[in-house]
Amino acid sequence: MNVLIVVDMQKDFIDGTLGTAEAVAAAGNVASRIASSRSELILFTQDTHSEDYLTTPEGIKLPIVHCIEDTPGWQIDSVVMDAWRNNPDTIIVPELVENVFKKSVFGSVDLVDFLKSRQNEIGRIEIVGVCTDICVISNAIMIKNAMPHIEINVNAACCAGVTPKGHQEALNVMRACHIDVVTPKEIYLAGGCFWGVEKYFTLLPGVLETNVGFANGNTENPSYEEVYTGSTGFAETIHVVYDAEQIDLDFILTQFYNIIDPTSKDRQGPDVGSHYRTGVYYTNPADGDIIAKSLGNLQKFYDAPVVVENLPLRNYYKADEYHQKYLDKNPGGYCHILPEKFQEAKETAVK
C-alpha cells in the first residue's frame, strides 16, 4: 500500500491570512494529484488553533491569526476535499473523520504513530502540501526518523512555501535528510501497441509511473474493442509521469524514438491501423515547442517524412486493468518491440 499525505491544504494557507500565489497553484496540483490517485491511502493534516492562539508559543513568534477551529480559513480547501470524496478508489480510515489528523503544532505525532502501526503494509509515502518550509518539512522529517527504511518523497510541484526562497531551502534540507524530492511532469506517447511501449518506459530511470489508454479520439469512454476497429479516432497511448529533477522531455523523446519507426504512418511493426499511429500529446503548451524542435532534429536522419503527431492532449481514457502492465502480468506475451530494446532500457543511465 502506498500512502499520500496532504499537509495543511487549508484556506488560510492558500488564499487567506497566510496565502500566496504559489499556494493557490499548488492547491490545483494537489487536487489533480488526488483525483488521479489509484489504490493509495490518502491522509490529511489540519492545522488547528483556538481563539487564544496569539498567547501560544507559536502565536507569539508568528502573530498572524490563522486556522482557528471551525472558521472558514480552517477548512481544508473544498476542491482538494472534493477530489478525495469523488475518487472511486478512496480508502476510508474508520477511526478518523474524512481521514484527517488535526494538529496544533507543525508536525503531527498522531499521524506518525498511525503510520508506524501500519508500517509493514506501506510501500512508499508521498508528501504534498503547505507550507514546505514549516509543516511539510516537519512532518517529512518526523516520518523519516520514525520509519527510515520506508521510501519517502516530497512532490515539489504540489508544495508551496511561505516564500519561494523558503520553499527551495526546505527542499534542499529534505534532500540532505535522504528524503527524495520529485518534480513530476507528464507526457502522452502513442507508439503502436501500448503493451510493449509501457514496458519499455517502466524500465527507464526517472519514470515515476505509467498507465495505458486511448488518446485524442472522437467518442467518450471507448472500449479496447471499439478502438481496435479504427473508427473512433483514438490512438493507443501511454501516459508517462516522470521526475523532472532527474530527466527532461528531450530524454523521454529520445527514448521514444528508439522504439518506433517515425516514418511509418498508421503502423508499427505488424500492427496496422490509425489507432497504431505515432504521436506525442502534451498538457503543458510549452512542451509543444520542445517536441517540435526535437522532431525537426529527428527528420535530419530520415529521407522519408517523419509522421509523428505533435498535438495538445484533447482527451484520454484509461484502458481496462487487463491492459495495465500487461507484459509484467504476461511475460513472453505479444510485443512488437525487439527484446534487446528492453535490455537497453534497463542499462540506460541518466547523463
C-alpha positions in Angstrom: 0.0 0.0 0.0 1.3 3.4 -0.9 0.3 6.5 1.2 -0.3 10.1 0.1 -0.1 12.6 2.9 -1.7 16.0 2.2 -0.4 18.6 4.7 -2.5 21.6 5.8 -4.2 22.4 2.5 -6.4 24.9 4.3 -8.0 28.1 3.1 -5.9 30.4 5.4 -2.7 28.9 3.9 -3.9 29.1 0.3 -5.8 32.3 -0.2 -6.4 33.5 3.4 -4.3 35.3 6.0 -1.1 33.4 5.1 -2.0 32.6 1.5 0.3 33.0 -1.5 0.1 32.8 -5.3 2.3 29.7 -5.1 -0.1 28.0 -2.7 -3.0 28.7 -5.0 -1.1 27.0 -7.8 -0.1 24.1 -5.6 -3.7 23.6 -4.5 -4.7 22.9 -8.1 -1.9 20.5 -8.5 -2.8 18.7 -5.2 -6.4 18.3 -6.3 -5.3 16.8 -9.6 -2.9 14.5 -7.9 -5.6 13.3 -5.6 -8.1 12.9 -8.4 -5.7 10.7 -10.3 -4.7 8.6 -7.3 -5.4 4.9 -7.5 -5.3 2.4 -4.7 -3.4 4.8 -2.3 -4.3 5.6 1.2 -4.7 9.4 1.3 -4.4 11.1 4.7 -4.7 14.8 5.6 -3.3 17.0 8.3 -5.3 20.0 9.5 -3.6 22.9 11.4 -6.0 23.6 14.3 -5.8 26.5 16.7 -8.1 28.0 19.3 -9.2 31.6 20.0 -6.2 32.2 22.3 -3.7 31.5 19.5 -1.9 34.8 20.0 -0.9 33.7 23.5 0.6 30.4 22.5 4.3 29.9 21.8 3.6 29.7 18.1 1.3 32.8 18.2 3.9 34.9 20.0 6.5 34.1 17.3 4.0 34.2 14.4 1.4 36.8 15.4 -0.9 36.2 12.5 -4.2 34.6 13.4 -4.9 31.6 11.2 -6.7 28.2 11.2 -8.9 28.9 14.1 -11.1 25.8 14.5 -14.5 26.0 12.8 -13.7 29.2 10.9 -13.8 29.3 7.1 -10.0 29.7 7.0 -9.5 26.5 9.0 -11.4 24.3 6.4 -9.4 22.2 4.0 -9.8 23.6 0.5 -13.1 22.3 -0.9 -11.6 21.5 -4.4 -9.0 19.4 -2.7 -11.5 17.6 -0.5 -14.0 17.1 -3.3 -11.2 15.4 -5.3 -10.8 12.9 -2.5 -14.5 12.4 -1.9 -15.2 11.8 -5.6 -12.2 9.5 -6.2 -13.7 6.0 -6.8 -10.7 4.4 -5.1 -10.9 6.4 -1.8 -9.9 4.3 1.2 -11.7 5.3 4.4 -10.0 5.0 7.8 -12.9 4.3 10.2 -11.4 5.8 13.3 -10.8 9.2 11.5 -13.2 11.9 10.2 -12.5 12.0 6.5 -9.0 10.7 7.0 -8.0 14.0 8.8 -5.4 14.3 11.6 -5.9 17.6 13.5 -2.8 19.1 15.0 -1.9 22.2 16.9 1.8 22.2 16.1 3.8 21.9 12.9 4.1 18.1 12.8 1.5 15.5 13.7 2.6 12.9 16.3 -0.7 11.1 15.8 0.0 10.8 12.1 3.4 9.3 12.7 2.0 6.9 15.3 -0.7 5.8 12.8 1.9 5.2 10.1 4.2 3.3 12.4 1.4 1.0 13.4 0.9 0.0 9.8 4.5 0.3 8.5 4.6 -3.4 7.4 1.8 -2.6 5.0 3.4 0.5 3.5 5.4 0.6 0.3 6.0 4.3 -0.3 4.9 7.6 1.2 4.5 10.7 -0.8 4.0 14.1 0.9 2.4 17.2 -0.6 1.0 20.4 0.8 1.9 23.7 2.6 3.9 25.2 4.0 7.0 23.5 2.6 9.4 25.3 4.9 7.4 24.7 8.1 4.8 22.0 8.2 5.7 19.8 5.2 9.4 19.6 6.3 8.4 19.0 9.9 6.1 16.0 9.0 8.5 14.7 6.5 11.5 14.5 8.9 9.3 13.1 11.7 8.2 10.3 9.4 11.7 9.7 8.1 13.1 9.4 11.6 10.3 7.1 12.7 10.5 4.8 9.6 13.9 5.2 8.0 13.5 2.0 5.9 10.4 3.3 4.0 10.8 5.3 0.8 9.6 8.8 1.4 9.3 11.5 -1.3 8.1 15.1 -1.4 6.3 16.2 -4.6 7.7 19.7 -5.2 5.1 20.6 -7.7 2.4 20.0 -5.1 4.0 22.1 -2.4 4.4 25.8 -1.6 6.4 27.6 1.0 5.9 30.7 3.0 8.2 32.3 0.4 9.7 30.8 -2.8 13.2 31.0 -1.3 12.0 29.2 1.8 10.4 26.5 -0.4 13.6 25.8 -2.2 15.7 25.9 1.0 13.3 23.4 2.7 13.6 21.0 -0.4 17.4 21.1 -0.1 17.3 20.3 3.6 14.9 17.3 3.0 17.3 16.1 0.2 20.1 16.2 2.7 18.0 14.1 5.1 17.6 11.4 2.4 14.0 12.3 1.6 13.6 12.2 -2.2 12.3 15.4 -3.8 10.5 14.8 -7.1 9.0 17.2 -9.6 6.6 15.2 -11.6 5.7 16.1 -15.2 3.6 14.2 -17.7 3.6 13.4 -21.4 1.4 11.1 -23.5 3.1 8.8 -26.1 1.4 6.9 -28.9 3.9 4.3 -30.4 1.9 1.4 -31.6 0.7 -1.4 -29.4 0.8 0.1 -25.9 1.8 -3.1 -24.1 5.4 -3.0 -25.2 5.7 0.8 -25.1 4.6 0.8 -21.5 7.0 -2.0 -20.5 9.9 -0.1 -22.1 9.2 3.1 -20.2 8.8 1.4 -16.9 12.4 0.3 -17.1 13.9 3.8 -17.6 15.4 5.9 -14.8 13.4 8.9 -13.8 10.0 7.4 -14.8 7.7 7.6 -11.8 4.6 5.9 -13.2 2.8 4.8 -16.3 -0.6 3.7 -17.5 -2.1 2.9 -20.8 -5.2 4.2 -22.5 -6.6 5.9 -25.6 -5.9 9.5 -26.6 -7.3 12.2 -28.9 -10.4 10.4 -30.3 -13.9 11.3 -31.1 -16.1 9.4 -28.7 -16.3 9.0 -24.9 -15.1 6.1 -22.8 -14.2 3.8 -25.7 -13.6 0.2 -25.1 -10.5 -1.6 -26.4 -12.7 -3.4 -28.9 -14.2 -0.1 -30.2 -10.7 1.5 -30.6 -9.5 -1.7 -32.3 -12.0 -1.1 -35.2 -10.1 2.1 -36.1 -13.3 4.1 -36.3 -13.1 6.1 -33.0 -10.1 8.3 -33.9 -8.2 7.2 -30.8 -4.6 6.1 -30.6 -3.2 3.5 -28.2 -1.2 5.7 -25.9 0.8 5.5 -22.7 0.7 8.2 -20.0 4.2 8.8 -18.6 4.8 10.6 -15.4 8.5 11.5 -15.0 10.7 13.2 -12.4 11.9 16.5 -13.9 14.6 16.5 -11.2 16.2 13.5 -12.9 15.3 13.6 -16.6 13.7 16.0 -19.1 11.3 15.8 -22.0 14.2 15.5 -24.5 15.3 12.4 -22.7 11.8 10.9 -22.9 11.6 11.7 -26.6 15.0 10.2 -27.4 13.9 7.0 -25.7 10.6 7.1 -27.6 12.3 7.3 -31.0 14.4 4.3 -30.0 11.4 2.0 -30.2 9.3 3.4 -33.1 9.6 3.9 -36.8 8.8 7.6 -37.0 8.2 7.5 -40.8 5.6 4.7 -40.7 2.1 6.1 -40.9 -0.7 4.2 -39.0 1.6 1.3 -38.4 4.2 0.0 -36.0 5.7 -3.5 -36.7 2.9 -5.8 -37.8 0.2 -3.7 -36.2 -1.7 -1.7 -38.7 -4.5 0.9 -38.3 -5.0 4.6 -37.3 -5.1 3.5 -33.6 -1.4 2.4 -34.0 -0.3 5.8 -35.3 2.6 7.6 -33.6 2.2 10.8 -31.6 3.3 12.9 -28.7 0.4 14.6 -26.9 1.1 17.3 -24.3 -0.8 19.1 -21.5 1.7 21.9 -21.0 1.7 24.2 -24.0 5.5 24.9 -23.6 6.1 21.2 -24.3 4.8 21.7 -27.8 7.8 23.8 -28.8 10.2 21.3 -27.3 8.6 18.4 -29.2 8.5 20.4 -32.5 12.3 21.1 -32.2 13.0 17.5 -31.3 11.0 16.2 -34.3 12.7 18.7 -36.6 16.1 17.3 -35.5 14.9 13.8 -35.9 13.9 14.5 -39.5 17.5 15.1 -40.4 18.2 11.4 -40.0 15.5 10.3 -42.4 14.8 10.8 -46.1 11.1 9.9 -45.7 8.9 12.4 -43.8 8.6 11.9 -40.0 4.9 11.4 -39.3 4.8 11.6 -35.5 2.0 13.8 -34.4 2.7 16.7 -32.1 -0.6 17.8 -30.6 -2.2 19.0 -27.4 -4.0 16.3 -25.5 -7.7 16.6 -26.2 -8.8 13.6 -24.2 -7.5 10.4 -22.7 -9.4 7.4 -21.4 -7.5 4.8 -19.3 -7.8 1.2 -20.6 -9.1 -1.7 -18.6 -7.0 -3.1 -15.9 -6.3 -6.1 -18.1 -4.1 -3.9 -20.3 -2.2 -2.2 -17.5 1.4 -3.5 -17.1 0.3 -6.3 -19.5 3.8 -7.7 -20.1 4.5 -7.8 -16.3 1.5 -10.0 -15.9 2.1 -11.9 -19.1 5.9 -12.5 -19.5 6.5 -13.5 -23.1 3.3 -12.0 -24.3 2.9 -10.4 -27.7 5.1 -7.4 -28.3 6.2 -5.6 -31.5 9.3 -4.2 -29.8 12.5 -6.2 -30.1 13.6 -7.9 -26.8 17.0 -6.3 -26.9 15.4 -2.9 -26.6 14.1 -3.7 -23.1 17.7 -4.6 -22.1 18.9 -1.3 -23.4 16.3 0.5 -21.3 17.4 -1.4 -18.2 21.0 -0.3 -18.9 20.2 3.3 -19.7 21.9 5.8 -17.5 21.0 9.5 -17.0 23.8 11.8 -18.1 
